[in-house]
């Protein structure tokens, strides 16, 4: 019996699976979802493509060198979002408490259910229902915490399930590569390898103070994870439809350069918030209030994105269409709406390698300095 029972559901190669659902001829073939441009990156790829070494965030041109016969599709975020909503509705109708971690991942808190129907039996029935009603493959892991459940769901792929009994969590992850721990990316794993640390078992035995010296606060975090320690709660799901921000000036202004600079700052902070919430937006609105309190807005529909490059371009275009020169401005604002869950770096099908790398670098720095503390220059 579980004192605490956390189920992790993870849709397998989600974008690829949705494409195969709509075109059966794609099944069993090496498939890449990503940008068609020369600098596009892989958003998702089939297991057939992965056998050639293709992986997410790899430049498409490199992926095609590894797997020349791969089929490349740009991707359809609206279609993926619709399928994600279908899964969400199934989970919401059945689960006592759940968290939607991204467009294709869910955590469910089933604590106490063993007294009635049994967590494992209930989880298997839910998984079967999702597969039956959506037609999509999904893997799951059940354990006493979110960390082990996520890892076990990953180990169960493709389209499998794993149960990790209470008390066996640390032994379960010990033989795995340290790279299997969430938040240990390629660069962290490379540094760990140089230290002679390649397995979770070895990582768990390293003094936490040593890891803190090497990796800062992240060092303490990965030590706890290597020791299967995770008390993070399942956060109840709620789906905000929009986020917004605005700036009221102490002195009304007509300085266009300053307005562009302030607008850039607002856009950077809001897009950072969007990515932190793992959301994508499909509608951008810009608001201007003049000194006489007359207020005007203008909006545009866009492909789903969380890229500050893309969002800033649309924000500036809307502002330039709205702004009536020689009138003092009292307030400017931005709103992103039509939000859907999604990993930004996996959803910008036309993003360049350089743009994604810059967004990630700014995001990493921004986390240390506070949201939106680092951003792009206004460009005039």
C-alpha positions in Angstrom: 0.0 0.0 0.0 1.2 3.5 -0.8 1.3 6.2 1.8 1.7 8.6 -1.1 1.0 7.6 -4.7 1.9 9.8 -7.7 1.1 8.7 -11.2 3.0 10.2 -14.2 1.4 10.0 -17.7 3.6 10.8 -20.7 2.3 10.7 -24.2 5.0 9.0 -26.4 6.6 11.1 -29.1 3.4 13.2 -29.0 3.7 15.3 -32.1 4.8 12.3 -34.2 2.0 10.2 -32.7 -0.6 12.8 -33.6 0.6 13.0 -37.2 0.5 9.2 -37.5 -3.0 9.2 -36.1 -4.1 11.5 -39.0 -1.9 9.8 -41.7 -1.5 6.1 -41.2 1.1 5.9 -44.0 3.6 7.7 -41.7 3.6 4.8 -39.2 6.9 2.9 -38.8 8.8 5.5 -40.8 11.6 7.9 -39.7 9.7 11.1 -39.1 10.9 14.5 -38.0 8.7 17.4 -36.8 10.5 20.7 -37.1 11.4 23.7 -39.2 11.9 23.4 -42.9 14.3 26.4 -43.0 18.0 25.7 -43.2 18.4 26.7 -39.6 15.3 24.9 -38.3 15.5 22.5 -35.3 13.9 19.1 -34.5 10.9 19.6 -32.3 10.0 15.9 -32.1 11.1 12.7 -33.9 9.8 9.1 -34.2 11.6 6.2 -32.6 12.6 5.1 -36.1 14.5 8.3 -36.5 16.0 8.1 -33.0 17.8 4.9 -33.9 19.9 7.0 -36.3 20.9 9.4 -33.4 18.3 12.1 -34.2 16.9 13.9 -31.1 14.9 17.0 -30.2 16.6 20.4 -30.5 19.1 19.0 -33.0 19.4 21.1 -36.2 17.2 19.6 -38.9 20.1 19.7 -41.4 22.2 17.5 -39.0 19.3 15.2 -38.5 19.0 14.7 -42.2 22.7 13.9 -42.5 22.2 11.2 -39.9 18.9 10.0 -41.4 18.6 11.0 -45.1 15.4 9.2 -45.6 13.5 10.9 -42.8 10.2 12.6 -43.6 10.2 16.2 -42.3 6.9 17.9 -41.4 6.5 21.4 -40.1 4.0 20.5 -37.5 0.5 21.7 -36.6 0.3 23.1 -33.1 -3.5 23.6 -33.2 -3.9 19.9 -34.0 -1.6 18.9 -31.1 -3.3 21.3 -28.7 -6.7 19.8 -29.6 -5.4 16.3 -28.9 -3.9 17.5 -25.6 -7.3 19.0 -24.6 -9.0 15.6 -25.3 -6.5 13.8 -23.0 -6.9 16.5 -20.4 -10.7 16.1 -20.4 -10.4 12.3 -19.9 -7.9 12.8 -17.0 -10.1 15.6 -15.5 -13.1 13.4 -15.5 -11.4 10.6 -13.7 -8.6 11.9 -11.5 -9.2 13.2 -7.9 -6.2 15.7 -8.3 -4.0 16.3 -11.3 -1.4 18.7 -12.7 -0.8 19.3 -16.4 2.9 19.7 -16.5 3.0 20.3 -20.3 1.1 19.6 -23.5 1.9 15.9 -23.2 2.6 15.2 -19.5 0.4 14.8 -16.4 0.9 14.1 -12.7 -1.9 12.6 -10.7 -2.1 12.4 -6.9 -3.8 9.1 -6.1 -2.8 9.0 -2.4 -5.4 7.1 -0.3 -6.9 5.3 -3.3 -5.5 1.9 -2.2 -8.2 1.8 0.5 -10.8 1.6 -2.2 -9.8 0.3 -5.7 -6.0 0.2 -5.6 -3.7 2.8 -7.3 -2.1 0.4 -9.8 -5.3 -1.1 -11.0 -7.0 2.3 -11.3 -3.9 3.7 -13.2 -3.9 0.8 -15.7 -7.6 1.3 -16.4 -7.1 5.0 -16.9 -4.2 4.4 -19.3 -6.3 1.9 -21.3 -9.1 4.4 -21.5 -6.8 7.2 -22.8 -5.4 4.8 -25.5 -8.9 3.6 -26.5 -10.5 7.1 -26.7 -7.6 9.0 -28.2 -5.8 6.4 -30.3 -2.5 7.7 -28.9 0.3 5.7 -27.2 1.0 6.7 -23.6 3.5 5.5 -21.0 3.0 5.7 -17.2 5.0 5.4 -14.0 3.6 5.0 -10.5 5.6 5.6 -7.3 5.6 7.6 -4.1 6.9 10.8 -5.6 6.8 12.9 -8.8 10.5 12.4 -9.6 10.5 8.6 -9.6 7.2 8.4 -11.4 8.6 10.6 -14.2 11.8 8.6 -14.5 9.9 5.3 -14.5 7.4 6.5 -17.2 10.4 7.4 -19.3 11.9 3.9 -18.7 8.6 2.4 -19.7 8.6 4.0 -23.1 7.4 3.3 -25.7 3.8 2.7 -24.7 4.5 0.9 -21.4 4.0 1.1 -17.7 6.1 0.7 -14.5 5.3 0.4 -10.8 8.0 1.3 -8.3 7.1 0.0 -4.9 7.5 2.3 -1.9 10.9 1.9 -0.3 12.6 0.7 -3.5 12.9 4.2 -5.2 16.6 4.7 -4.5 17.5 1.2 -5.6 15.4 1.5 -8.7 17.2 4.6 -10.1 20.7 3.6 -8.8 21.9 1.7 -11.9 20.6 4.3 -14.4 22.7 6.9 -16.2 22.8 10.2 -14.3 21.5 11.8 -17.5 18.1 10.2 -16.7 17.6 12.5 -13.8 15.3 15.5 -14.9 17.2 18.8 -14.9 20.5 17.1 -15.8 21.1 18.2 -19.3 24.0 17.5 -21.7 26.3 20.1 -20.3 25.7 19.1 -16.6 26.2 15.4 -17.5 29.4 16.3 -19.4 30.8 18.0 -16.3 29.7 15.1 -14.1 31.4 12.6 -16.5 34.6 14.6 -16.2 34.3 14.1 -12.4 33.9 10.3 -13.0 30.2 10.4 -12.2 28.1 8.6 -14.7 25.5 6.6 -12.8 22.9 7.8 -10.3 24.4 5.5 -7.7 27.7 7.2 -7.9 26.1 10.7 -7.9 24.1 9.8 -4.8 27.4 9.0 -2.9 29.1 12.4 -3.7 29.1 14.8 -0.8 26.4 17.4 -1.5 28.8 20.2 -0.6 31.1 19.2 -3.4 28.3 19.3 -5.9 27.3 22.7 -4.6 30.8 24.0 -5.2 30.7 22.7 -8.7 27.1 23.5 -9.7 25.7 26.0 -7.1 22.2 25.4 -5.8 21.6 23.0 -8.7 24.2 20.7 -7.1 22.2 20.3 -3.9 19.1 19.7 -6.1 20.6 16.9 -8.2 22.0 15.2 -5.1 18.5 15.0 -3.6 17.2 13.6 -6.8 20.0 11.0 -7.0 18.9 9.9 -3.5 15.2 9.7 -4.7 14.2 12.6 -2.4 11.3 14.6 -3.8 8.4 16.0 -1.7 7.1 18.4 -4.4 3.3 18.4 -4.5 1.0 17.8 -7.4 -0.2 21.3 -8.3 -4.0 21.5 -9.1 -4.6 22.2 -12.7 -6.0 25.5 -13.8 -5.9 26.9 -17.3 -5.4 30.7 -17.6 -6.6 32.0 -20.9 -4.4 35.0 -21.0 -1.5 36.9 -19.3 -0.9 40.7 -19.6 1.3 43.5 -18.3 1.2 47.3 -18.7 3.2 50.4 -17.7 1.7 53.8 -16.7 4.2 56.6 -17.1 4.8 59.1 -14.3 5.0 61.8 -17.0 3.1 61.4 -20.3 5.5 61.0 -23.1 5.9 61.4 -26.9 9.4 60.0 -27.1 9.1 57.1 -29.6 12.5 55.6 -28.8 11.6 55.5 -25.2 8.2 53.9 -25.9 9.8 51.3 -28.1 12.3 50.5 -25.3 9.6 50.2 -22.6 7.5 48.1 -25.0 10.5 45.8 -25.5 11.0 45.5 -21.8 7.3 44.6 -21.2 7.4 42.0 -24.0 10.5 40.4 -22.7 9.2 40.0 -19.2 5.8 38.6 -20.4 7.4 36.2 -22.8 9.7 35.0 -20.0 6.6 34.5 -17.9 5.0 32.5 -20.7 8.0 30.2 -21.0 8.2 29.7 -17.3 4.6 28.6 -17.3 5.3 26.3 -20.2 2.7 28.0 -22.3 2.3 29.1 -25.9 0.2 32.0 -27.2 -1.8 32.5 -30.4 -2.9 36.0 -30.0 -1.0 39.3 -29.3 -2.7 42.5 -28.2 -1.1 45.9 -27.7 -2.9 48.7 -25.8 -2.2 52.5 -25.8 -3.8 55.1 -23.5 -3.3 58.7 -24.4 -3.1 61.7 -22.1 -6.8 62.4 -22.6 -7.5 58.8 -21.3 -8.8 57.6 -24.7 -7.6 54.0 -24.9 -7.1 51.9 -28.1 -6.1 48.3 -28.6 -5.1 46.3 -31.6 -4.5 42.5 -31.9 -3.4 39.8 -34.3 -3.6 36.1 -34.5 -0.3 34.2 -34.8 1.0 30.6 -34.9 1.5 29.3 -31.4 4.7 30.5 -30.0 6.6 31.7 -26.8 9.6 33.0 -28.7 10.5 36.6 -27.7 11.9 37.1 -31.2 8.5 36.4 -32.8 6.4 38.1 -30.1 8.5 41.2 -30.1 8.1 41.6 -33.9 4.3 41.4 -33.7 4.2 43.7 -30.7 6.2 46.4 -32.5 4.1 46.0 -35.7 0.9 46.5 -33.7 2.3 49.5 -31.8 3.4 51.2 -35.0 -0.1 50.7 -36.4 -1.8 52.1 -33.2 0.4 55.0 -32.3 -0.8 58.4 -33.4 2.2 60.7 -33.5 2.3 64.0 -31.7 0.0 62.7 -29.0 1.3 62.2 -25.5 1.0 58.6 -24.2 0.0 57.8 -20.7 0.0 54.0 -20.7 1.1 51.1 -22.8 0.3 47.4 -22.3 0.6 43.9 -23.9 -1.6 40.9 -23.6 -1.0 37.3 -24.8 -4.1 35.2 -25.1 -5.3 31.9 -26.6 -2.8 30.1 -24.4 -2.1 26.4 -24.6 0.4 24.2 -22.7 3.6 23.4 -24.5 7.4 23.4 -24.3 8.4 26.5 -26.2 11.7 25.0 -27.5 9.7 22.1 -29.0 7.0 24.2 -30.6 8.8 26.9 -32.5 8.9 24.9 -35.7 10.6 27.7 -37.7 12.9 29.0 -35.0 16.6 29.1 -35.8 19.3 27.4 -33.7 20.8 30.8 -32.9 17.4 32.2 -31.7 16.7 29.2 -29.5 20.2 29.2 -28.0 19.9 33.0 -27.2 16.4 32.5 -25.6 17.8 29.7 -23.5 20.9 31.7 -22.4 18.7 34.7 -21.5 16.3 32.4 -19.6 19.0 30.8 -17.6 20.4 34.3 -16.7 17.0 35.6 -16.1 16.2 32.9 -13.5 19.2 34.0 -11.5 18.4 37.7 -11.7 14.6 37.6 -11.6 12.1 37.1 -14.4 12.8 39.3 -17.4 15.9 40.8 -15.9 17.9 40.1 -19.0 16.4 40.8 -22.5 17.1 41.9 -26.0 17.9 45.5 -27.0 15.0 47.4 -28.4 16.8 47.8 -31.7 16.1 51.5 -32.0 
